[in-house]
Amino acid sequence: MDSLLGRYRNLSILVGILFLQVLGLAVQVKRGSSEDTRLIRIWAVGAVTPFERGLVWIQTGSSNLWRNYFYLRGVRAENRQLKQQIAAMRIQDVRLSEDASQARRLQALLEFKEQFISKTVAAQVIGSSGSDLSRVVYIDKGEDAGIKRDMAVITAEGIVGKVLTVYPSVSQVLLLNDQSSGVGALLEKSRLQGVLRGTPNGEVVLERVMADEQVQPGETVLTSGGDQIFPKGLPVGRVTKVGTGRDLFLNIQVKPSANLSQLEEVLVVVEKQEQQPVAEDNVRIRAADILAQRLPSVPDKPADPTAAAGTSSAQTPVKTGTTHSVPSNGVTVESGADNGSQIKPPAQPKPPKTSSTPLNQQPVNQQPAGDEARPN
Amino acid sequence: MPITYTSGEQVEVYRFSIPVTIGVPLLALFIQAFIPLRFPGFAAYFDLPLLVTIFFAMARRNPISGLFTGALIGLVQDMLGHNKIGLYGIAKTVVGYGASSLGVKLDVETAGARFLVTLAFYLIHSAVYFTVAHELVSMTQQWSWRYGILAGLGNALLGVLIYYGLDRFKQRT
């Protein structure tokens, strides 16, 4: 027996090592939880991530140096362009806030509860698993920053994945396109619900949508909130291809909104709030006010009572309810300003207590309901 | 054909310093984990820890040392992912043992021999991983000969270049 083992010593050791690893695999499969291997995973992560963190730090530092000191050409033009963009977006915001407040009123009527993201932690992606068979990334925030398992990870573009394992200073994030990932999702227009899963080759598919439903490529996919990880309504991606799947379900391929292959910074949702929306009827901002802020306003006059009275009466607008259309942004604006024909003569001045009120400082809540800015 | 049959006495056996023995596999694991952040397709086609396993196994020409090197590198690679620990461990143990056993019998110092050996062991590694993942862990896997051969050729080419760099660290016993 000894001579046999001596003769096949190398092979015996190979079989022994393989047997031990198979046994270890079998134990992991039987227990199912990854917590048993947490300790040895910490060693490996601890050995590799400091280097990754250092390299990312150097890389970020050098690119910041380039951006902040050397690459300033065109910044002024860009700033001007961005200011114009902000002005346009503020006007658009009026329309959206009207829609939102209407939705909140309706939700309040229905006693509808929804989840809000109340706190996020920004993190930097510092590494990956290095294998296409395990689509995970490491971020530079861990238990110390309040990260916990199963927290949602998002970017401005859309969802990224969820926190799988948390270590003291780093966390492992399971990406949306890993085959073991699953996200509750719904189609924006048709409101059909399904489960979003990754495939072995890194694609993302929406499962559990019946084959007799109509789904069009290009439709937006949002989170449904059904998985209790991602709040409802976050962008997930767009439908790229719809085919016949198995078991009477459609095979819907989805292109994620977030660029999962080139992630740099992400946000971890560390706190969510579930609350009933409150209808806010008292806060109204009219498009006219926003436009008025962009116009040059009349400076305040000195405190001469006579002049002040005259100015006051001259500048106090009389509402006519005239509607002006602003074709450039598509917003119909109710103008509160008046023309000269409505100004009272100086012989009948208003009391001095009526102060001069520039257009952009007029109270916005005293308008009748019909005076609000309305979308086209 | 550059692969020639030689006796055990004719082939040269090398050893490596401790910093190289520990540092090179760690560096390979680090690069393998970092590069996909900038070049997403890298992890799909290249396996630097496998190339390092093959290099050390072929240079040392000791099956025991080869299988332990493969097992350790594979297990650390497993720990960086989220799958069960042991999948890469088993595959790289087989590769480490095979490459060092081959190194004992054949002269694998030339570029052509290294290219062919790396290509063959890449396919063996993929096959062992696929079998273990599919049969023991019930992971859904897709086997593609086209992808396997393409990735194998890529790894073999990269391997030949890396082996030339790593040859500098060899020390004669």
Interface residues (C-beta under 8 A of the other chain):
Chain A: N10 I13 L14 I17 L18 Q21 V22 G24 L25 A26 Q28 V29 S34 T37 I40 R41 W43 A44 V45 A47 V48 F51 E52 L55 V125 I126 G127 S128 S129 G130 S131 D132 L133 S134 V136 V137 Y138 L164 T165 Q172 L174 D178 Q179 S180 P200 N201 G202 S261 Q262 L263
Chain B: L26 L29 F30 Q32 A33 F34 P36 L37 R38 P40 A43 A44 P49 P63 I64 L67 F68 A71 L75 V76 Q77 M79 L80 G81 H82 N83 K84 I85 G86 L87 Y88 G89 I90 T93 V94 Y97 S101 Y129 V132 A133 L136 V137 S138 M139 T140 Q141 Q142
